[in-house]
Amino acid sequence: MDGDSDQVFKALADPTRRHLLDRLFERDGRTLNELEAELEMTRFGVMKHLRVLEDAGLVVVRRSGREKLHFLNPVPIRLIHDRWIDKFTERRASALVDLKKELDES
């Protein structure tokens, strides 16, 4: 596996980072203060989690005056999906669904 994928998997492995991504999915362009207010941890702790997400390419930061706005970048997740999920699920999942239907009808 390549290093970029490793960083994405590492970033997604933590529930706090997934929570931050969920908040950005709900409304992009949040400040550190907004994200910090939703978590029971120090500002420094939230900053560390955001840094891991940035390093993995999952969050992009843009400056707006004195504030830094955080935006979700869904591309790395899509690449993981295409590489690790999509190719394994389509044929096999369809076959398992068909089998389940047959067994349920029996």
C-alpha positions in Angstrom: 0.0 0.0 0.0 1.3 3.5 -0.8 2.0 6.1 1.8 -0.9 8.3 0.9 -3.3 5.5 1.6 -1.6 4.7 4.9 -2.1 8.3 6.0 -5.8 8.3 5.0 -6.4 5.0 6.9 -4.5 6.3 9.9 -6.6 9.5 9.9 -9.9 7.6 9.5 -9.0 5.2 12.3 -9.6 7.7 15.0 -13.2 8.5 16.1 -12.4 12.1 16.9 -11.1 12.7 13.4 -14.1 11.0 11.9 -16.3 13.3 14.0 -14.5 16.3 12.7 -15.0 15.0 9.1 -18.7 14.5 9.8 -19.0 18.1 11.0 -17.2 19.4 7.9 -19.5 17.2 5.8 -22.5 18.9 7.4 -21.1 22.4 6.9 -17.8 23.1 5.2 -15.6 26.1 6.0 -15.6 25.9 9.8 -13.1 27.6 12.1 -11.1 25.9 14.8 -13.3 27.6 17.4 -16.4 26.1 15.8 -14.9 22.6 15.6 -13.4 22.9 19.1 -16.8 23.9 20.7 -18.2 20.5 19.7 -15.5 18.4 21.4 -14.5 17.8 25.0 -10.8 18.4 24.5 -8.3 21.1 24.5 -7.8 23.5 21.5 -4.3 22.0 21.1 -5.8 18.5 20.9 -8.2 19.5 18.2 -5.4 21.2 16.3 -3.4 18.0 16.4 -6.3 16.0 15.0 -6.8 18.6 12.2 -3.1 18.4 11.4 -3.4 14.6 10.8 -6.4 15.2 8.6 -4.5 17.9 6.7 -1.5 15.6 6.3 -3.7 12.9 4.9 -5.3 15.4 2.4 -8.7 15.0 4.0 -9.0 18.6 5.2 -7.9 21.7 3.3 -7.3 25.0 5.1 -7.9 28.4 3.7 -7.2 31.7 5.3 -10.0 34.3 5.5 -8.7 37.4 7.1 -7.3 36.3 10.5 -9.3 33.0 10.6 -8.4 29.7 9.1 -11.3 27.9 7.6 -11.3 24.1 7.3 -12.9 22.3 4.3 -13.5 18.7 3.7 -11.6 17.1 0.7 -13.5 14.0 -0.3 -11.0 12.9 -3.0 -8.7 10.7 -0.8 -11.8 8.9 0.6 -13.1 8.3 -2.9 -9.7 6.9 -3.9 -9.8 4.5 -1.0 -13.3 3.5 -1.9 -12.3 2.9 -5.6 -9.2 0.9 -4.6 -10.3 -1.0 -1.6 -14.1 -1.2 -1.5 -15.7 -0.9 -4.9 -13.8 -3.7 -6.6 -14.4 -6.1 -3.8 -18.1 -5.5 -3.3 -20.0 -5.4 -6.6 -19.8 -9.0 -7.8 -19.5 -10.7 -4.4 -22.1 -8.5 -2.8 -24.5 -9.1 -5.6 -24.0 -12.9 -5.3 -24.4 -12.8 -1.5 -27.7 -10.8 -1.8 -29.0 -13.3 -4.4 -28.0 -16.2 -2.2 -29.7 -14.6 0.8 -32.9 -14.1 -1.2 -32.9 -17.7 -2.3 -32.4 -18.9 1.3 -35.1 -16.6 2.6 -37.6 -18.0 0.1 -36.8 -21.6 1.0 
